């Protein structure tokens, strides 16, 4: 009788152990799936924020060039206005868990150097060329805005986007180039 009792007890203990093993595995699996889903959603959110920043910065540069070409044809004045508009844009976005600074592009890490209008002007280049196309009453310009980067092509302007436990980097990569076709009334420069 003792052998039957011992066998039954061992069998019951093995069933209980198996039940706890399956239940624990199921709980672990559910937690793992939830963690993976949370990570995936955070990554997608960071990626979406980065994409929106890229598109909005491009649009802001284009809009600023088209507005400024009506006032001045001087590339330095256009560059100053672009940098001021970018700083205003970045300041509005800072409350969305985005930390703007000079970015080391090769390591995709932010540096301790905060960005300012002057920093952006130092990193940006603006060229303006009048096209020799005859169109009555207007001049057509191609304005090229670029972030050529430093000598080693490492440093540029951007920001680190934090989204939950995931971060992403928004940056004007060294070699960034935006050409804008701008139309201005014919006449002397209004500098």
N, CA, C and O of each residue as an XYZ file, in Angstrom:
764
protein
N       0.803     -1.191      0.000
C       0.000      0.000      0.000
C       0.855      1.268      0.000
O       0.519      2.268     -0.634
N       1.938      1.197      0.709
C       2.804      2.364      0.750
C       3.372      2.690     -0.627
O       3.546      3.861     -0.964
N       3.657      1.683     -1.408
C       4.197      1.898     -2.746
C       3.171      2.588     -3.628
O       3.506      3.478     -4.410
N       1.877      2.158     -3.492
C       0.821      2.808     -4.275
C       0.655      4.255     -3.835
O       0.495      5.143     -4.673
N       0.691      4.495     -2.564
C       0.540      5.858     -2.035
C       1.688      6.755     -2.466
O       1.494      7.916     -2.826
N       2.894      6.188     -2.421
C       4.066      6.943     -2.835
C       4.010      7.244     -4.329
O       4.327      8.355     -4.754
N       3.602      6.243     -5.137
C       3.484      6.431     -6.573
C       2.421      7.477     -6.899
O       2.630      8.332     -7.760
N       1.286      7.411     -6.214
C       0.216      8.383     -6.430
C       0.667      9.781     -6.028
O       0.368     10.752     -6.723
N       1.376      9.889     -4.924
C       1.870     11.187     -4.470
C       2.874     11.760     -5.472
O       2.820     12.945     -5.804
N       3.793     10.909     -5.953
C       4.760     11.367     -6.948
C       4.080     11.776     -8.250
O       4.452     12.776     -8.863
N       3.081     10.997     -8.671
C       2.342     11.325     -9.885
C       1.604     12.652     -9.734
O       1.611     13.474    -10.650
N       0.969     12.865     -8.584
C       0.259     14.125     -8.318
C       1.242     15.286     -8.284
O       0.960     16.358     -8.819
N       2.399     15.076     -7.656
C       3.417     16.126     -7.579
C       3.936     16.470     -8.972
O       4.150     17.642     -9.282
N       4.143     15.444     -9.821
C       4.598     15.689    -11.189
C       3.547     16.439    -12.001
O       3.889     17.316    -12.794
N       2.278     16.103    -11.811
C       1.207     16.814    -12.512
C       1.134     18.273    -12.057
O       0.982     19.180    -12.876
N       1.242     18.486    -10.759
C       1.212     19.865    -10.236
C       2.427     20.638    -10.760
O       2.299     21.787    -11.183
N       3.613     20.001    -10.730
C       4.825     20.645    -11.243
C       4.672     20.990    -12.724
O       5.023     22.091    -13.148
N       4.149     20.049    -13.505
C       3.920     20.276    -14.932
C       2.930     21.414    -15.146
O       3.109     22.241    -16.040
N       1.884     21.452    -14.323
C       0.892     22.528    -14.419
C       1.556     23.881    -14.153
O       1.337     24.832    -14.904
N       2.368     23.976    -13.090
C       3.051     25.233    -12.778
C       4.063     25.603    -13.872
O       4.226     26.776    -14.207
N       4.728     24.604    -14.413
C       5.688     24.850    -15.478
C       4.991     25.424    -16.710
O       5.466     26.398    -17.294
N       3.865     24.824    -17.109
C       3.101     25.305    -18.271
C       2.514     26.674    -17.988
O       2.582     27.560    -18.839
N       1.943     26.862    -16.817
C       1.343     28.154    -16.459
C       2.410     29.246    -16.412
O       2.205     30.343    -16.933
N       3.556     28.941    -15.781
C       4.648     29.918    -15.715
C       5.185     30.242    -17.089
O       5.477     31.401    -17.381
N       5.323     29.236    -17.939
C       5.796     29.442    -19.300
C       4.820     30.305    -20.081
O       5.222     31.169    -20.861
N       3.531     30.061    -19.864
C       2.501     30.842    -20.551
C       2.557     32.296    -20.090
O       2.438     33.212    -20.904
N       2.739     32.509    -18.784
C       2.846     33.867    -18.242
C       4.092     34.550    -18.787
O       4.042     35.712    -19.190
N       5.220     33.824    -18.802
C       6.456     34.373    -19.340
C       6.282     34.729    -20.811
O       6.735     35.782    -21.260
N       5.625     33.847    -21.555
C       5.388     34.077    -22.971
C       4.508     35.305    -23.186
O       4.775     36.113    -24.076
N       3.453     35.447    -22.370
C       2.565     36.613    -22.475
C       3.331     37.891    -22.174
O       3.176     38.885    -22.883
N       4.167     37.880    -21.119
C       4.971     39.054    -20.790
C       5.949     39.374    -21.907
O       6.156     40.541    -22.242
N       6.546     38.351    -22.480
C       7.496     38.545    -23.567
C       6.809     39.151    -24.787
O       7.354     40.046    -25.432
N       5.617     38.663    -25.099
C       4.858     39.217    -26.229
C       4.484     40.669    -25.952
O       4.595     41.517    -26.838
N       4.043     40.960    -24.730
C       3.681     42.339    -24.372
C       4.894     43.262    -24.451
O       4.793     44.386    -24.944
N       6.049     42.784    -23.962
C       7.271     43.584    -24.041
C       7.671     43.833    -25.494
O       8.065     44.941    -25.856
N       7.568     42.808    -26.310
C       7.906     42.947    -27.736
C       6.962     43.928    -28.427
O       7.392     44.744    -29.242
N       5.684     43.844    -28.099
C       4.701     44.754    -28.678
C       4.970     46.188    -28.243
O       4.911     47.104    -29.063
N       5.265     46.393    -26.961
C       5.569     47.726    -26.451
C       6.824     48.285    -27.125
O       6.860     49.453    -27.512
N       7.847     47.447    -27.260
C       9.073     47.875    -27.931
C       8.794     48.246    -29.385
O       9.290     49.258    -29.879
N       8.003     47.428    -30.062
C       7.663     47.677    -31.461
C       6.891     48.992    -31.620
O       7.167     49.775    -32.528
N       5.936     49.221    -30.742
C       5.152     50.469    -30.802
C       6.020     51.687    -30.493
O       5.881     52.728    -31.135
N       6.913     51.559    -29.511
C       7.823     52.663    -29.181
C       8.755     52.959    -30.344
O       9.016     54.121    -30.656
N       9.257     51.912    -30.986
C      10.141     52.095    -32.148
C       9.404     52.787    -33.283
O       9.939     53.692    -33.923
N       8.171     52.355    -33.529
C       7.369     52.958    -34.599
C       7.076     54.424    -34.287
O       7.108     55.267    -35.183
N       6.790     54.732    -33.025
C       6.517     56.108    -32.614
C       7.755     56.987    -32.822
O       7.646     58.096    -33.345
N       8.923     56.497    -32.415
C      10.170     57.254    -32.610
C      10.446     57.456    -34.098
O      10.861     58.539    -34.511
N      10.221     56.433    -34.892
C      10.439     56.524    -36.331
C       9.480     57.529    -36.975
O       9.869     58.293    -37.859
N       8.246     57.519    -36.531
C       7.254     58.468    -37.048
C       7.625     59.903    -36.685
O       7.507     60.803    -37.516
N       8.073     60.119    -35.447
C       8.510     61.460    -35.039
C       9.700     61.927    -35.877
O       9.757     63.083    -36.295
N      10.652     61.016    -36.121
C      11.833     61.367    -36.918
C      11.427     61.738    -38.341
O      11.909     62.727    -38.893
N      10.531     60.935    -38.935
C      10.073     61.208    -40.291
C       9.360     62.574    -40.354
O       9.585     63.358    -41.276
N       8.504     62.842    -39.364
C       7.787     64.127    -39.330
C       8.768     65.292    -39.185
O       8.588     66.329    -39.823
N       9.797     65.135    -38.358
C      10.808     66.190    -38.214
C      11.540     66.430    -39.534
O      11.749     67.577    -39.929
N      11.925     65.362    -40.209
C      12.628     65.498    -41.486
C      11.776     66.239    -42.506
O      12.242     67.176    -43.154
N      10.530     65.816    -42.642
C       9.636     66.446    -43.617
C       9.353     67.905    -43.260
O       9.386     68.776    -44.129
N       9.079     68.169    -41.995
C       8.767     69.539    -41.574
C       9.977     70.458    -41.693
O       9.828     71.623    -42.064
N      11.178     69.954    -41.383
C      12.387     70.772    -41.530
C      12.627     71.089    -43.005
O      12.958     72.226    -43.341
N      12.467     70.106    -43.888
C      12.598     70.354    -45.330
C      11.606     71.415    -45.797
O      11.962     72.342    -46.524
N      10.364     71.260    -45.366
C       9.321     72.218    -45.758
C       9.632     73.611    -45.215
O       9.452     74.606    -45.917
N      10.097     73.683    -43.970
C      10.430     74.965    -43.362
C      11.556     75.660    -44.123
O      11.502     76.869    -44.346
N      12.571     74.902    -44.522
C      13.676     75.480    -45.293
C      13.158     76.017    -46.620
O      13.486     77.138    -47.008
N      12.359     75.231    -47.309
C      11.820     75.660    -48.605
C      10.947     76.907    -48.467
O      11.080     77.853    -49.243
N      10.060     76.903    -47.481
C       9.167     78.039    -47.262
C       9.952     79.304    -46.901
O       9.629     80.393    -47.375
N      10.974     79.158    -46.069
C      11.788     80.301    -45.660
C      12.549     80.878    -46.844
O      12.620     82.098    -46.996
N      13.115     80.028    -47.680
C      13.845     80.498    -48.870
C      12.903     81.267    -49.784
O      13.234     82.359    -50.244
N      11.735     80.703    -50.046
C      10.796     81.366    -50.956
C      10.317     82.706    -50.403
O      10.059     83.635    -51.169
N      10.199     82.810    -49.107
C       9.784     84.074    -48.483
C      10.931     85.089    -48.490
O      10.723     86.268    -48.777
N      12.130     84.625    -48.174
C      13.273     85.529    -48.050
C      13.788     86.028    -49.386
O      14.337     87.128    -49.456
N      13.626     85.246    -50.457
C      14.136     85.668    -51.761
C      13.403     86.927    -52.243
O      13.924     87.681    -53.065
N      12.199     87.144    -51.726
C      11.460     88.358    -52.063
C      12.068     89.585    -51.388
O      11.918     90.702    -51.882
N      12.756     89.384    -50.256
C      13.345     90.489    -49.498
C      14.805     90.737    -49.879
O      15.243     91.882    -49.989
N      15.543     89.659    -50.077
C      16.977     89.787    -50.317
C      17.455     88.658    -51.221
O      16.869     87.576    -51.257
N      18.524     88.933    -51.943
C      19.141     87.894    -52.772
C      20.454     87.449    -52.131
O      21.168     86.614    -52.688
N      20.772     88.003    -50.964
C      22.017     87.739    -50.272
C      21.958     86.379    -49.558
O      21.160     86.211    -48.636
N      22.788     85.408    -49.968
C      22.756     84.080    -49.354
C      23.012     84.081    -47.842
O      22.441     83.265    -47.118
N      23.867     84.994    -47.364
C      24.152     85.046    -45.920
C      22.917     85.462    -45.121
O      22.665     84.936    -44.036
N      22.156     86.402    -45.660
C      20.927     86.819    -44.967
C      19.879     85.699    -45.011
O      19.142     85.490    -44.047
N      19.825     84.994    -46.120
C      18.891     83.861    -46.231
C      19.291     82.772    -45.235
O      18.434     82.196    -44.565
N      20.592     82.490    -45.139
C      21.081     81.480    -44.197
C      20.736     81.858    -42.760
O      20.320     81.005    -41.977
N      20.906     83.113    -42.416
C      20.598     83.576    -41.055
C      19.113     83.369    -40.748
O      18.761     82.924    -39.655
N      18.249     83.688    -41.702
C      16.809     83.517    -41.480
C      16.431     82.034    -41.373
O      15.599     81.663    -40.545
N      17.038     81.197    -42.201
C      16.760     79.750    -42.110
C      17.158     79.230    -40.738
O      16.403     78.489    -40.109
N      18.345     79.615    -40.272
C      18.804     79.121    -38.968
C      17.894     79.612    -37.842
O      17.615     78.859    -36.908
N      17.434     80.838    -37.912
C      16.513     81.358    -36.889
C      15.169     80.617    -36.925
O      14.593     80.320    -35.878
N      14.681     80.325    -38.116
C      13.419     79.589    -38.234
C      13.569     78.147    -37.733
O      12.665     77.614    -37.089
N      14.710     77.522    -38.030
C      14.947     76.160    -37.537
C      15.015     76.129    -36.008
O      14.477     75.218    -35.378
N      15.679     77.130    -35.412
C      15.757     77.186    -33.943
C      14.358     77.332    -33.345
O      14.039     76.663    -32.362
N      13.524     78.190    -33.918
C      12.135     78.338    -33.424
C      11.389     77.006    -33.531
O      10.675     76.607    -32.612
N      11.564     76.333    -34.659
C      10.915     75.040    -34.877
C      11.395     74.014    -33.854
O      10.588     73.292    -33.269
N      12.719     73.951    -33.636
C      13.272     72.992    -32.682
C      12.774     73.275    -31.267
O      12.468     72.344    -30.521
N      12.690     74.550    -30.893
C      12.223     74.889    -29.536
C      10.778     74.451    -29.319
O      10.416     74.022    -28.224
N       9.956     74.559    -30.359
C       8.566     74.096    -30.246
C       8.514     72.584    -30.047
O       7.618     72.077    -29.373
N       9.467     71.869    -30.627
C       9.461     70.405    -30.585
C      10.132     69.826    -29.340
O       9.993     68.633    -29.069
N      10.859     70.653    -28.576
C      11.597     70.135    -27.424
C      10.694     69.526    -26.354
O      11.134     68.650    -25.609
N       9.441     69.971    -26.263
C       8.550     69.399    -25.247
C       7.990     68.044    -25.679
O       7.166     67.473    -24.965
N       8.413     67.521    -26.820
C       7.984     66.207    -27.301
C       9.087     65.167    -27.106
O       9.217     64.241    -27.906
N       9.874     65.318    -26.055
C      10.969     64.405    -25.733
C      12.017     64.337    -26.842
O      12.499     63.261    -27.195
N      12.359     65.501    -27.381
C      13.390     65.582    -28.408
C      14.460     66.540    -27.892
O      14.165     67.685    -27.550
N      15.683     66.073    -27.841
C      16.799     66.859    -27.327
C      17.695     67.240    -28.504
O      18.416     66.397    -29.037
N      17.647     68.511    -28.909
C      18.406     68.966    -30.073
C      19.823     69.357    -29.663
O      20.035     70.006    -28.639
N      20.782     68.948    -30.483
C      22.181     69.266    -30.221
C      22.977     69.005    -31.499
O      22.422     68.655    -32.541
N      24.277     69.183    -31.388
C      25.154     68.769    -32.481
C      25.267     67.255    -32.380
O      25.488     66.710    -31.298
N      25.114     66.583    -33.507
C      25.103     65.117    -33.553
C      26.382     64.615    -34.212
O      26.801     65.129    -35.249
N      26.997     63.605    -33.599
C      28.112     62.918    -34.237
C      27.484     61.895    -35.184
O      26.968     60.867    -34.745
N      27.531     62.182    -36.472
C      26.822     61.378    -37.462
C      27.408     59.980    -37.620
O      26.663     59.029    -37.852
N      28.720     59.835    -37.500
C      29.325     58.518    -37.701
C      28.973     57.562    -36.572
O      28.860     56.356    -36.795
N      28.797     58.091    -35.349
C      28.435     57.246    -34.208
C      26.951     57.326    -33.870
O      26.474     56.615    -32.985
N      26.215     58.198    -34.577
C      24.779     58.419    -34.334
C      24.512     58.677    -32.856
O      23.626     58.070    -32.254
N      25.297     59.592    -32.281
C      25.133     59.984    -30.887
C      25.121     61.494    -30.799
O      25.757     62.189    -31.591
N      24.376     61.991    -29.808
C      24.373     63.433    -29.606
C      25.605     63.828    -28.819
O      26.124     63.044    -28.025
N      26.071     65.047    -29.041
C      27.208     65.566    -28.284
C      26.663     66.478    -27.192
O      25.453     66.679    -27.086
N      27.548     67.018    -26.397
C      27.131     67.932    -25.328
C      26.894     69.345    -25.853
O      26.386     70.197    -25.124
N      27.255     69.599    -27.099
C      27.112     70.939    -27.669
C      25.664     71.200    -28.066
O      25.135     70.564    -28.978
N      25.030     72.138    -27.375
C      23.650     72.514    -27.701
C      23.648     73.344    -28.979
O      24.632     74.005    -29.309
N      22.533     73.298    -29.685
C      22.484     74.068    -30.931
C      21.889     75.444    -30.680
O      21.055     75.647    -29.798
N      22.348     76.359    -31.481
C      21.847     77.727    -31.457
C      21.769     78.182    -32.904
O      22.158     77.460    -33.822
N      21.273     79.362    -33.084
C      21.197     79.928    -34.430
C      22.606     79.995    -35.037
O      22.798     79.700    -36.217
N      23.576     80.383    -34.220
C      24.964     80.496    -34.687
C      25.517     79.126    -35.082
O      26.196     79.003    -36.102
N      25.230     78.096    -34.279
C      25.713     76.742    -34.589
C      25.184     76.283    -35.937
O      25.925     75.734    -36.753
N      23.886     76.515    -36.166
C      23.284     76.097    -37.436
C      23.931     76.855    -38.590
O      24.239     76.262    -39.624
N      24.141     78.167    -38.421
C      24.772     78.964    -39.476
C      26.171     78.449    -39.797
O      26.581     78.437    -40.958
N      26.907     78.021    -38.759
C      28.260     77.507    -38.977
C      28.245     76.197    -39.758
O      29.164     75.925    -40.531
N      27.214     75.390    -39.565
C      27.148     74.072    -40.198
C      26.458     74.107    -41.568
O      26.532     73.139    -42.325
N      25.792     75.214    -41.882
C      24.991     75.301    -43.104
C      25.690     76.159    -44.161
O      26.459     77.067    -43.847
N      25.397     75.842    -45.408
C      25.899     76.619    -46.535
C      24.709     76.941    -47.434
O      23.874     76.077    -47.698
N      24.634     78.195    -47.905
C      23.541     78.602    -48.804
C      24.154     79.275    -50.030
O      24.948     80.207    -49.906
N      23.777     78.796    -51.205
C      24.189     79.408    -52.469
C      22.935     79.805    -53.225
O      21.935     79.087    -53.221
N      23.001     80.959    -53.873
C      21.867     81.436    -54.661
C      22.362     81.781    -56.060
O      23.335     82.518    -56.218
N      21.684     81.242    -57.078
C      22.080     81.502    -58.459
C      20.861     81.943    -59.258
O      19.791     81.338    -59.179
N      21.047     83.008    -60.025
C      19.994     83.494    -60.912
C      20.060     82.685    -62.199
O      21.114     82.585    -62.826
N      18.929     82.107    -62.587
C      18.874     81.380    -63.859
C      18.741     82.378    -65.002
O      18.028     83.374    -64.881
N      19.408     82.119    -66.079
C      19.341     83.002    -67.242
C      18.236     82.540    -68.181
O      18.486     82.175    -69.330
N      17.040     82.561    -67.682
C      15.874     82.205    -68.485
C      15.034     83.473    -68.600
O      14.743     84.134    -67.603
N      14.658     83.793    -69.814
C      13.858     85.007    -69.984
C      12.406     84.723    -69.619
O      11.708     83.976    -70.305
N      11.980     85.321    -68.552
C      10.581     85.301    -68.132
C      10.249     86.747    -67.777
O      10.888     87.329    -66.900
N       9.266     87.328    -68.441
C       8.957     88.741    -68.174
C       8.572     88.985    -66.716
O       7.790     88.231    -66.136
N       9.113     90.011    -66.150
C       8.748     90.546    -64.835
C       9.207     89.719    -63.634
O       8.951     90.123    -62.500
N       9.861     88.602    -63.829
C      10.331     87.825    -62.670
C      11.749     87.297    -62.916
O      12.167     87.068    -64.051
N      12.457     87.118    -61.821
C      13.749     86.438    -61.840
C      13.539     85.078    -61.187
O      12.809     84.962    -60.202
N      14.171     84.063    -61.729
C      14.057     82.717    -61.168
C      15.413     82.347    -60.581
O      16.439     82.399    -61.259
N      15.392     81.978    -59.325
C      16.614     81.619    -58.603
C      16.580     80.146    -58.224
O      15.526     79.578    -57.938
N      17.761     79.549    -58.230
C      17.922     78.242    -57.598
C      18.740     78.505    -56.345
O      19.886     78.951    -56.408
N      18.130     78.221    -55.214
C      18.806     78.420    -53.936
C      19.119     77.031    -53.385
O      18.233     76.193    -53.222
N      20.372     76.817    -53.110
C      20.813     75.515    -52.613
C      21.212     75.658    -51.145
O      22.095     76.442    -50.797
N      20.546     74.889    -50.301
C      20.832     74.876    -48.871
C      21.466     73.521    -48.569
O      20.912     72.478    -48.916
N      22.622     73.543    -47.925
C      23.275     72.273    -47.622
C      23.923     72.301    -46.253
O      24.251     73.360    -45.718
N      24.099     71.120    -45.706
C      24.860     70.925    -44.473
C      26.045     70.049    -44.870
O      25.965     68.823    -44.791
N      27.149     70.675    -45.299
C      28.268     69.877    -45.787
C      28.967     69.070    -44.694
O      29.690     68.121    -44.997
N      28.761     69.433    -43.432
C      29.432     68.730    -42.342
C      30.798     69.337    -42.079
O      31.239     70.237    -42.794
N      31.456     68.843    -41.056
C      32.793     69.331    -40.740
C      33.815     68.632    -41.639
O      33.438     67.905    -42.558
N      35.078     68.844    -41.382
C      36.137     68.295    -42.234
C      36.061     66.772    -42.299
O      36.253     66.188    -43.365
N      35.782     66.125    -41.169
C      35.725     64.659    -41.132
C      34.345     64.117    -41.470
O      34.127     62.906    -41.433
N      33.415     64.999    -41.799
C      32.031     64.604    -42.132
C      31.375     63.867    -40.961
O      30.627     62.910    -41.160
N      31.663     64.324    -39.738
C      31.120     63.664    -38.554
C      30.007     64.455    -37.885
O      29.010     63.872    -37.456
N      30.158     65.772    -37.787
C      29.248     66.565    -36.975
C      28.210     67.295    -37.810
O      28.520     67.871    -38.853
N      26.986     67.260    -37.336
C      25.899     67.980    -37.985
C      24.861     68.342    -36.925
O      25.048     68.061    -35.741
N      23.783     68.958    -37.354
C      22.736     69.414    -36.453
C      21.605     68.398    -36.443
O      21.241     67.857    -37.487
N      21.052     68.141    -35.268
C      19.942     67.204    -35.179
C      19.424     67.078    -33.766
O      19.617     67.967    -32.936
N      18.763     65.963    -33.499
C      18.202     65.752    -32.172
C      18.000     64.287    -31.874
O      17.872     63.456    -32.773
N      17.976     63.989    -30.582
C      17.721     62.623    -30.126
C      16.259     62.558    -29.704
O      15.811     63.350    -28.875
N      15.522     61.619    -30.273
C      14.090     61.456    -30.006
C      13.926     60.282    -29.044
O      14.318     59.158    -29.356
N      13.348     60.546    -27.876
C      13.076     59.476    -26.916
C      11.606     59.116    -26.975
O      10.734     59.983    -26.916
N      11.345     57.828    -27.093
C       9.974     57.324    -27.147
C       9.919     56.049    -26.309
O      10.223     54.962    -26.799
N       9.532     56.190    -25.052
C       9.524     55.033    -24.172
C      10.943     54.581    -23.913
O      11.784     55.388    -23.515
N      11.227     53.315    -24.130
C      12.576     52.792    -23.918
C      13.369     52.712    -25.223
O      14.360     51.987    -25.309
N      12.929     53.459    -26.234
C      13.574     53.464    -27.545
C      13.944     54.896    -27.902
O      13.200     55.829    -27.598
N      15.088     55.070    -28.543
C      15.449     56.406    -29.024
C      15.850     56.317    -30.491
O      16.264     55.268    -30.986
N      15.713     57.446    -31.162
C      16.051     57.547    -32.574
C      16.773     58.874    -32.763
O      16.653     59.772    -31.930
N      17.511     58.998    -33.836
C      18.269     60.220    -34.108
C      17.731     60.878    -35.371
O      17.601     60.248    -36.421
N      17.417     62.184    -35.235
C      17.082     63.022    -36.385
C      18.318     63.867    -36.654
O      18.862     64.485    -35.739
N      18.760     63.897    -37.897
C      19.975     64.659    -38.203
C      19.937     65.137    -39.653
O      19.409     64.458    -40.534
N      20.509     66.325    -39.880
C      20.807     66.751    -41.241
C      22.151     66.093    -41.546
O      23.184     66.583    -41.090
N      22.166     65.009    -42.297
C      23.436     64.293    -42.492
C      24.432     65.137    -43.270
O      24.042     65.935    -44.122
N      25.729     64.962    -42.977
C      26.719     65.674    -43.798
C      26.470     65.320    -45.265
O      26.380     64.149    -45.633
N      26.365     66.340    -46.072
C      26.039     66.125    -47.476
C      24.570     66.397    -47.777
O      24.144     66.314    -48.929
N      23.783     66.728    -46.725
C      22.370     67.078    -46.944
C      22.327     68.234    -47.929
O      23.113     69.175    -47.818
N      21.418     68.170    -48.887
C      21.332     69.190    -49.918
C      19.875     69.380    -50.309
O      19.191     68.416    -50.653
N      19.407     70.601    -50.258
C      18.025     70.929    -50.634
C      18.096     72.064    -51.644
O      18.616     73.140    -51.349
N      17.566     71.815    -52.844
C      17.512     72.860    -53.863
C      16.085     73.377    -53.931
O      15.123     72.614    -54.009
N      15.981     74.698    -53.898
C      14.677     75.350    -53.930
C      14.653     76.292    -55.122
O      15.560     77.103    -55.307
N      13.613     76.175    -55.920
C      13.421     77.127    -57.016
C      12.527     78.229    -56.475
O      11.404     77.984    -56.035
N      13.047     79.444    -56.517
C      12.319     80.583    -55.959
C      12.144     81.647    -57.037
O      13.029     81.862    -57.865
N      11.010     82.296    -57.012
C      10.671     83.322    -57.994
C      10.554     84.658    -57.267
O       9.908     84.761    -56.225
N      11.195     85.678    -57.841
C      11.144     87.022    -57.267
C      10.885     88.029    -58.385
O      11.275     87.802    -59.530
N      10.232     89.136    -58.056
C      10.012     90.164    -59.092
C      11.341     90.690    -59.615
O      12.317     90.793    -58.872
N      11.368     91.022    -60.905
C      12.588     91.588    -61.494
C      12.850     92.935    -60.866
O      11.936     93.669    -60.490
N      14.113     93.231    -60.768
C      14.465     94.539    -60.249
C      15.729     94.455    -59.440
O      16.317     93.384    -59.289
N      16.151     95.606    -58.911
C      17.387     95.623    -58.116
C      17.189     94.857    -56.804
O      16.067     94.717    -56.317
N      18.281     94.374    -56.251
C      18.209     93.702    -54.956
C      17.637     94.643    -53.930
O      17.920     95.841    -53.940
N      16.830     94.096    -53.041
C      16.243     94.935    -51.981
C      16.947     94.667    -50.672
O      16.311     94.513    -49.629
N      18.289     94.612    -50.736
C      19.071     94.322    -49.529
C      19.093     95.484    -48.585
O      19.708     95.404    -47.522
